[in-house]
Amino acid sequence: MSSRSHLLNDRTAEHYRRSLHDGVERVAEKLAGAGQPFTGVTPAELAPTVSAVDLEQPLGTAREALDELERVYLRDAVYFHHPRYLAHLNCPVVIPAVLGEAVLTAINSSLDTWDQSAGGTLIERRLVEWTAHRIGFGRAADGIFTSGGSQSNLQALLLAREETCRLVRKNSETSLSTPQILPKLRILTSECSHFSIEKSAVLLGLGPEAVIPVACDERRRMRADALAEQLARCEREGHTVMAVVATAGTTDFGSIDPLPDIADLCAATGVWLHVDAAYGCGLLTSRRRRALLTGIERADSVTVDYHKSFFQPVSSSAVLVRDKDTLRHVTYHADYLNPTHSVEKGLPNQVDKSIQTTRRFDALKLWMTLRVMGADAVGELFDEVVDRAADAWELLDADDRFEVVVTPELSTLVFRYVPAGGPDVSGTGQALTDQANLHARDALFASGEAIVAGTVVDGRHHLKFTLLNPETSLADIATVLDLIAGHAARYLDAHTPALSAAQA
Ligand SMILES: *Cc1c(COP(=O)(O)O)cnc(C)c1O
């Protein structure tokens, strides 16, 4: 085949159809045949297979490359659609979105300028408006699709930083430069917030000490009284609070900070409020639980991750702002791309609002989702996993083998295997109980039968389920709990000094 026969164009439609058809068939087979979420392959086992591929020797056909892909990737991939994948914030994806993905990658629009996207830009703008409307923002709102929650948080904090510097200059009537102001800036966010807040602070020229953790209550929600104290302390110490970041759905606990109380404090002090709803944004489509997000409409900026709770493929995320004027802080003009006269002509260039330049048309996936199934159907799927988490909490709470940390507001469960009688009474000790939980997670992953996550709560190792798959039944959860208890108990049997001695 000639090199040009691989180009997608008017003369290669048949090649395109056949290649994609073969690929789709292969994936459909894999999805149907996945008896468990993972094979348990180790990096050491898989690396030689990948290394052995000679990248200087192309195979020539899609079919042969797919056969090879079976060995280097598909056979041992981690399958998020499997009901016993319970680990991270990864959702199974809806078919309309996968169709959108196939279309957007073939057309390959780039959403930086009108002249590289046309209708794509208008579709993205409609979805930004739609999301802003669901949040409860007014007509001055705007936003942009991003690569993920981390980028959305970074952009929101960049806007907050620029607005704060502007206000500092205005209020002090001095011409302090941004580098002179930066050391004074602080960000207040709960101790359970996402680590991208700290990363963003460093990227924005603030030190890691600029992020002040605010204490949480026993349900892992930011304490408004603790926030008030920190705001007062910053004021006393001559620090300027650049933003308060509230989390609507913490990564570990799914807890939602008290948005109305936090919004009151921000309004009283004139501080930028950013709401990180990377996880909780699914509630925007829920008919039963939308009220959990009450107060989000008072934010200055909001992060939403459609690829977490809208059942969208990675990547699909957005940052929304209450006041579109604030996006001017990322507006730069290049003569070759988006010259100032394109603004005068009224051309909609999305690059003026983004920190990226070339940018995927990820919005099409959400568009197809809304056009085929609609927002209510997305909300029903999310409600189902939240319901399941509540039932699973009851299961865990009633089970002596486990201690469960908080009643879930969304769909995560954080718990810990404990030996009969508890770590202290049983003589096992906390450290060994920690080891047993770590071991159970690893052993489960190595078996591939189920995948769960882990985290540390109050210095102790815990296990975590993030439920995002409506196909995960309570029976699946019970099965996984039995597997975990089995691994942990066997570990303790082998490692508890008293027991080993008694057995000897
Ligand atoms: C996942 C998550 C993020 C980061 O989003 P990415 O899409 O992974 O970059 C930020 N904040 C919260 C609360 C999250 O759960």
The ligand as an SDF file (V2000), in Angstrom:
LIG
                    3D

 15 15  0  0  0  0  0  0  0  0999 V2000
  -10.4480   14.1680   39.9700 C   0  0  0  0  0  0  0  0  0  0  0  0
  -10.4740   15.4400   40.6770 C   0  0  0  0  0  0  0  0  0  0  0  0
   -9.7400   16.5410   40.2080 C   0  0  0  0  0  0  0  0  0  0  0  0
   -8.7710   16.4220   39.0660 C   0  0  0  0  0  0  0  0  0  0  0  0
   -9.4290   16.1650   37.8690 O   0  0  0  0  0  0  0  0  0  0  0  0
   -8.6710   15.4810   36.6450 P   0  0  0  0  0  0  0  0  0  0  0  0
   -9.7220   15.4260   35.6120 O   0  0  0  0  0  0  0  0  0  0  0  0
   -8.2160   14.1360   37.1310 O   0  0  0  0  0  0  0  0  0  0  0  0
   -7.5230   16.3570   36.2870 O   0  0  0  0  0  0  0  0  0  0  0  0
   -9.8780   17.7380   40.8640 C   0  0  0  0  0  0  0  0  0  0  0  0
  -10.6750   17.8560   41.9380 N   0  0  0  0  0  0  0  0  0  0  0  0
  -11.3880   16.8250   42.4280 C   0  0  0  0  0  0  0  0  0  0  0  0
  -12.2650   17.0360   43.6340 C   0  0  0  0  0  0  0  0  0  0  0  0
  -11.3080   15.5740   41.8160 C   0  0  0  0  0  0  0  0  0  0  0  0
  -11.9910   14.5400   42.3130 O   0  0  0  0  0  0  0  0  0  0  0  0
  1  2  1  0
  2  3  1  0
  2 14  2  0
  3  4  1  0
  3 10  2  0
  4  5  1  0
  5  6  1  0
  6  7  2  0
  6  8  1  0
  6  9  1  0
 10 11  1  0
 11 12  2  0
 12 13  1  0
 12 14  1  0
 14 15  1  0
M  END
$$$$
